[in-house]
Amino acid sequence: MNIKEIHDLFLKCKSLSIDTRKIEKDSMFFAIKGENFDANTFAQEAFERGALFVIIDNPSYLIDERTILVKNSLETLQELAKFHRQYLKIPIVALTGSNGKTTTKELINVVLAQKYRTKATVGNLNNHIGVPLTLLSFDRETEIGIVEMGANHKKEIEFLCSIAQPDYGYITNFGKAHLEGFGGVEGVIEGKSEMYKYLLENDKLAFVNLDDAIQIEKSKKIKSFTFGLNNSHADINIISIEANPFVLIHYDDFFVKSNLIGLYNANNINAAVAIGKHFKVEKNDIKSAIENYTPTNNRSQLLKKESFEIILDAYNANPSSMAVAITNFLQLDNPDKVMILGDMFELGTESMQEHKIIVDSLAKEQKSICYLIGKSFYENRISKENLYFFETFDNFSEYLKINKPKESSIILIKGSRGMALERTLEFL
């Protein structure tokens, strides 16, 4: 069966799933092998749960004519997504970058939804499986699709662009994320810039932050729509940016007062404003969309618990995002500041050095108490009266049960996803 025939069957289905636990009635199920399981074994269960068609790549699990045998289920999913993208022919806005992808994607979505019927990547389904699933969630009602692309090695963005074929692209920044897979910062720049290469080769448009020298350099041959701080050459000129703790931005002709914390979120907002302006969304609608957006899922959330004010930014962390989060936190007015910081993962051979840089920077800070959790921070421990090191979260939680922060403290919680530092809330 060719990909058009599979697409015809897909159009008869109400949804698509790769997880039998999430199958809806009259859906299409793709049996994709994982490291520790063979989803072909779930073919019969998929039908029992309401699947209309099941795609498999192991003939041992053929059941009847509703079971479609292909050479490779994952590759077929990717081919189907590419075919569906060409079938719909809608504008696709794609974004990648080291930090801020998901927040920026959410902001772009709420802004464009003021004027268009939009659909965007759900959560962070942004890899070789997530991007196809995102594209296949778009339908005839969708007027603009927004696709987040993640990568932890070179050629990944190139591959995802070949599937999504974006008409517009934005790179949030180039930072110290996934250094292990990219082989260093230069590898990160090269890998993320694969989006620029696609846009250039296909005569598409990039949204560019003129305050980022790397973006300027890497996008100089591409059609662009730009934003910049006090830059008369920018399509969107920014007069001023403040954050204490919420981000307030003054553009040429309007203000935005967001519910996002920290200057590091300013460019996420600026990108959404620029994209909204390019798509002719009214400025008052842009303003309303951003001001009504509240972050969730442990991303720069401002919470109240007991007498504490908590900035929960525990979804992920890398050296770049950790550094700016600390810098912004230290600029806040509250004199009683507490930082709870967890290890940063996927740094490869750079891990020890990057954790040491963070520790050394904190050693210069006299006014804040800082708890550093995880093996990498622990191996870089130093003797400093305001720095406390814990090898495991359990060690830290036991300490916290007895030693609560000072009442009315403001607390920053940040670490890599694997540290799950949101657990700290249980002990405050």
Secondary structure, DSSP 8 states (H G I E B T S, - for coil): --HHHHHHHHHTSSEEES-GGG--TTEEEE----SS--GGGGHHHHHHTTEEEEEES-GGG--STTEEE-S-HHHHHHHHHHHHHHHH---EEEEE-SS-HHHHHHHHHHHHTTTS-EEE--TT--STTHHHHHHHH--TT-SEEEEE---SSTTHHHHHHHHH--SEEEE----S-SHHHHTSHHHHHHHHTHHHHHHHHTT-EEEEETT-HHHHHHHTTSEEEEEEET-TTSSEEEEEEEESSEEEEEESS-EEEEEEESGGGHHHHHHHHHHHHHTT--HHHHHHHHHT----TTSSEEEEETTEEEEEE-S---HHHHHHHHHHHHTSS-S-EEEEEE---S-GGGHHHHHHHHHHHHHT--SEEEEEESHHHHHT----TTEEEESSHHHHHHHHHHS---TT-EEEEE--GGG-GGGGGGG-
